[in-house]
Amino acid sequence: MPFPFRPAEVVGALLGARPMDIAGYAFFTDEAGRVTKFVKDENGESVVKATMSDYRTVSGTDVPFSITMKDRRKDLGVKYSSVEVNPVFAAGFFDTDRLP
């Protein structure tokens, strides 16, 4: 499900490295400074909206356990029941050769 932004843009926003100086982005935060919504515009039109909620502290960092992304054609919602920071994966865990 492609959205018109790079994963690094989302991760950066969630970690507080918001590209405020880049035209086309609008960020909204709560009283604790956590990103609750960001919108990417192109040519004055909203291309995608992402909302983050249900923040919980994991390894000393606030992590949104609910993320919703919407564009003009589709919605994507992700809800986490748990988050593990820096898990260790077995060698070859991400090898696509093993997929059916």
C-alpha positions in Angstrom: 0.0 0.0 0.0 2.1 2.9 -1.2 1.8 6.3 0.5 3.5 9.5 -0.9 6.2 9.7 1.8 9.3 7.8 2.8 9.4 5.6 5.9 12.3 7.8 7.2 9.9 10.8 7.2 7.4 8.9 9.4 10.1 7.6 11.8 11.7 11.0 12.0 8.4 12.6 12.9 7.7 10.1 15.6 11.1 10.6 17.1 10.7 14.4 17.2 12.9 15.2 14.2 10.1 17.0 12.3 11.0 18.5 9.0 9.4 21.8 9.9 11.5 23.7 7.4 10.3 21.5 4.5 7.3 23.0 2.6 4.3 20.8 2.4 4.3 19.4 6.0 2.1 20.4 8.9 2.7 18.8 12.3 0.4 18.8 15.3 1.5 17.9 18.8 0.0 17.3 22.2 1.0 19.2 25.4 3.8 16.7 25.9 5.3 17.5 22.5 4.3 14.1 21.0 3.2 14.2 17.4 -0.5 13.5 17.2 -1.0 14.2 13.5 0.9 15.2 10.4 -0.3 16.2 7.0 1.6 16.2 3.8 0.4 18.7 1.1 1.3 18.9 -2.5 0.3 21.8 -4.6 -2.0 23.0 -1.8 -3.9 19.8 -1.6 -3.7 17.3 1.3 -2.1 14.1 0.0 -1.9 12.1 3.2 -2.8 12.5 6.8 -1.3 10.4 9.6 -2.6 10.4 13.2 -0.8 8.9 16.2 -2.5 8.1 19.5 -2.4 5.8 22.5 1.1 6.7 23.4 2.8 4.5 25.9 6.3 4.6 27.4 8.6 1.8 26.0 12.3 1.7 27.1 12.0 5.4 28.1 10.5 6.6 24.8 6.9 7.5 24.1 5.6 5.2 21.3 2.2 5.5 19.6 0.4 2.2 19.8 -2.2 3.4 17.3 -1.3 4.9 13.9 -3.7 5.7 11.1 -2.8 6.9 7.6 -5.3 8.2 5.1 -5.0 9.4 1.5 -7.6 10.2 -1.1 -8.2 6.5 -1.9 -7.4 4.4 1.1 -7.0 4.1 4.8 -4.4 2.1 6.8 -4.7 1.5 10.5 -2.1 -0.1 12.7 -2.6 -1.0 16.4 0.2 -2.5 18.5 -0.5 -4.7 21.5 3.2 -4.7 22.5 6.4 -3.1 21.3 9.9 -4.5 21.8 12.8 -2.2 21.3 15.9 -3.6 19.4 14.8 -7.2 19.2 17.4 -9.8 18.1 16.5 -11.7 15.0 18.0 -15.0 13.8 20.4 -14.7 10.8 18.4 -14.9 7.6 15.1 -13.9 9.3 14.4 -11.4 6.5 15.5 -13.5 3.6 12.8 -13.4 0.9 14.1 -16.7 -0.6 12.3 -18.5 2.2 8.9 -17.1 1.3 6.3 -19.4 -0.4 
